[in-house]
Structure formats: structure tokens, C-alpha cells
């Protein structure tokens, strides 16, 4: 049976978008922001574990020494505090299936750390020039643990699927005019993907500040971390609107504003 374009769009959007997108929502812990969750944690976590194991095989991993010891100790202390907090507020189910693991990659030129879903965290040795001490490690660790707890990877995968559905519907309505140009890339990247990524980074900054505070670390070090990072990246960072991350100055200002509230809520 052939459908007119308008009828097709109505049928398609009702059949796919309404049940799939509108009901597939959850709340981010602590911030209570609504997020899209089309994919399950189990689906994403299995893929993440495979990727993490691949990284461990390909990269040069520092197995021993004071640096990896400090990373593991700080990570375990923050994770323990986060689990205790979630138990206290009756939301321990949100951390089911997390198996925290920490590695240190021998790469002094890379000032970075990341976290995969399910609690798989990696630090590059270069970031230790920025962290400088355990409070600094806690600031970075809290941020990475926050990405996992807030299920940002699940949300990004879900958003990508939703965007694909949305742009397909629009393209059909425009007889393929959107996909025949690069306009869709600009619209998605500048209008949706990059702002959304910056939102997640800011949320991880706030939650990370809360998590390091719960664990008894000095949250003022988070300000110093971004001051040192700003100096290290001077002249290298793109304008904020073209970046996946907020600018260092923006982050410093927000963190300074959040600290009094964080101290009241989580100390």
C-alpha cells in the first residue's frame, strides 16, 4: 500500500518516535536532569568492556609505581563514597553492574583521562603533570566517575539514534535536499552535538566536584587543575562553540560558584 508523504511522515513519527523517544527517559542522579535512554546499560557496558580490553592490549600500561597506586587508591576511595551516598538516598540500583577499574597509560604527551561505561577508567601519564597531587587526581577522577554514574555514554548513543531518525524524517519531507548538502552536518554538530557534549562536561564537573567532596578531598584543587590546564593548553584550544568541552575559564568560574553549594550538600 502506498502512502502519501504527509501520511507516511505522520505514521513513521508516531510509530517510531513517540514510543521510542518519549518513554525512553530517565533522570541523572543528583542533578535530576532528564536524559534519553534508548539503549540499555547492559548493551553499552558490554561494548565498553571489549573496547577497554583492546586498549589494555594495545597501549603501554604502567603496572607498578606510586602513580598507578595513587590512581587506584583515589579511585577506590571516591567510588566507595559514591556507593555509600547512593545507598543512603535509596538509589543504589543506579550503580548496579559497575565494576570499577583503573589503568595508567604511559603517554607523557597526552593530558587526558577518560571513563568508559560500567566504570572503566584510564589516565594518561601526561595528566599527572596537571594533577600534581592526590587532590588533583581526585578532581579528575571525580569527573570521570561522574561520566559513568550519569550514564553519559548511554545518553550519547541514544541521542545519535534519535538524531538519525529525526534527520531522516526531515530529509524525506524535503525530498532529499538535506542529505544532498553538508547542511545536516553543520546543523547537527554546531546546533546539537557540540552544545550537548558541553552540557555533559559541565554536569560531570558538578558531579565530580560532589564526588571528590564526599570522599574528603580538597575541592579547591579542582579550580587549580583548570588553571594549570589552561596554562598548558594556552593558544591550542578552539573557541568554545567549536569544542566538545567548555572553555577553561568557563569551567573555573562555574566550579568556583559551585563549591559553596557543594560543601553544604556533600561535606
N, C-alpha and C positions, 0 to 999 in steps of 0.2 A: 504494500500500500504506500503510495506517495503522499508526502505531507508538504504543504506549503511551508516556505521558510519560516514565517512567523509562528505557525503551528508547531514546527519542528523545534524551534528555539524554546518555546514555552514548555513543550513536552520534555525536552532534554534537560533544561534547567531545573524543572520540578522533580524529574526522576533522579537526577544526579546530585544537584547542588543542595537541595533542601535537606534530605535525609543525611547526606554525606557530610556537609559542612556545618549546617546549623546545629545539629545534635552532637557533633563530634568535638565538643568543647570541654575544657577543664579549667581549673584555677591554678595559677602559680602559687606555691606555698609562700606565705608571709606577705608578699606584695598583693596577692589576690587578683592579679591581672588575669583576665580571661584569655585563654590561648586555644588555638586549633590543634586537635589531636586526632587526626585521621588514622595514623599508624599506631600500632601498639608498642609499648616499651619492649616487649619480647622480640618483636621483629627487628627493631633498631638495635637493640643490645647485642643480638646475635651477629649482626653485620659488623658492629663496632668491635666486638671481641676478635673477629677474624682479622680486621684491619690492624688492631693493636698488636696481635701476634706477628703480623707481617712486618710492622715497624720494628719490633724487637729483634727480628731476624736480620733485617737489612741494615739497621743503624748500629753504630758502635755504642754499646751501653756500658756505662760506668757502674760496676757491680759493687765496689767497695770504696771506703774512704769516708771522711767526715761529711762531705757534701751530700751524698746519697743517704747517709744515716740521718742527717738533719731533715732532709726532704721527707723521708719515711716517717720520722718521729712527729714532725709538724703535721703532716697529712693525717696520720692516725689520730692525733690529738683533736684536730678540728672535726674529722669525721665522727669521732666518738661524741663530741659535744653536740653536733648536729643531730645525731640519732637520739641522744638524751632529750634534746629540746623537742623533737617531733613526738617522742613518746609522751612527754609532759603535756603537750597540747592535743594529744589523742589522734595524731595523724601519722603514726609510724608506718601505716600501709603505703604511704607515698615513697618510702625508701626501700620497699621490698625488692629483692633482686639485685641490690647494689653490692658489688664485690670490689672494694677499693684496692687499687694497685698503683704504685708509683715507680716510674723509671727516670733515670737521668741520662740523656743523650749527650755524648761527647762532641759538642759543636760550639766552640767558644765564640764564633761569629754570629750566632743566632740568639737574639734577645727575645726569647719567646717561651711560652709554656702552653699546653692545651689539655683539654679533657674530652674523652670520648664518652658516649652514653654508658651507663652502668658503673661509672666510677673509675675509668681507666685514664690515668693522668701521666703526662710526660713533661719534664722540664728539660730545656737545653742548657748546657753548662754556661753559655754566654749570659743567661738571665741572672746568674749568680753575682755578676758584676753590678747588677742593678739592685738586687735584693739585699746583699751585703751582710745580713744578719737574720736570725730566726724570725723576728717580727716582720722583716721584709719578705721572707719566704712565706710566712703566714698570710700576708696580704695577697700575694699571687696565688697561693694555694686556695685561699678562701674564694677568690674569684673563679678559679677553675672548678672547684667543687660546686659552686653556685650554678654554673652552666649545667652540670649534671642534675642537680636537685631540681632546677627549674625546667628540666626536660627540653632544653632549647633545641637539641638535635631533632627530637621528635617533631617539635613545632616547625622547624625549618623544612623538614621533609614534607610535612603536611601542607605547609604554605606553598611549596613548589608544586604539589599536585593540584591544589586549589587554583593557583595562578594559571597552570596549564589548561585546566578546564575553562576558566574564565576567558582567557585569551582566545581559546578555540571557538567559544561561543561568539565572541565579538568578531572574530575573523570570518566566521560563517555569515554573520549579519552584514559584513562589509564586502562580501563576495571575494574574500582572499586579499583584500587591499592591505591589511595589516601585515600579514606574513610575507608579502611581496617586497616589503621595505625593512629597514632596520629600526623602524619606529617602535616596534614592540620591545626590542632590547632596551632602548633608552627609557621607555615608559616603565618597564618592569624594574630595571636596575636603579635608576635615579628616583623613581616615584614610589617604589615598594621595597625592593630587596635591600638597598643600602640603608634607608631610614629604619627599616625593621631590624637589620643587623645592629645598628647603633642603639636601638631601643633595648635589644637583648644584652648588649655590652653594658649599658648603664644599669640594667636590672642586676646583672652579675656583679657589678661594682657595689651596689647597695647590699645585696645578699652576702657577698663576700666580706664586706665590712662587718655585717652582723655575725657571720660565722667565726671570723677571727676574734671578734669581741667575746662571743660565747666561750671560746676556748682560752680566754685570758691573755691574749696577745695585745700589744700596744697598737691600737688602730690609727694613731697619728702617723705611724710608719707608712701607711697607705698613701698619704699626701707626699711624703718624701720619695716614695717609689716613683710616682709620676713626675715629680720634679727632676729626678735623676734620668728617667726615661726620656723626658722632653729634651734634656741637655744632650743625651746620647743620640737622639734622632733629629737634632736641630738641622733644618734645611732639607730633610729627607722625607717628611710626611706630606701627603697630598692634602688639599683642602678638605675640611670635614665632610662637605656634601658629596665628595667623590670617594669617601673612605667607608670601610666597614665598621670603623671604630670612631667614637667621639674623639675630639682633639684632646691632647694632654691638658691644656688649660681648662677646657670644659670639665674634664674629669676631676681635676684638682678642686675646682670651685664647688662642684656637686658634693664631693667627698667631705670637704670642709663643712659644708652646710648640713650634711647628714650626720656627722659624728655626734653632736649633742643629742639628737634623737636616738641614735643607735645606742649610746651609752645608757640612756634611760630605759630603753626597751630590752636590752640584751646583756647588760653588765651583771 
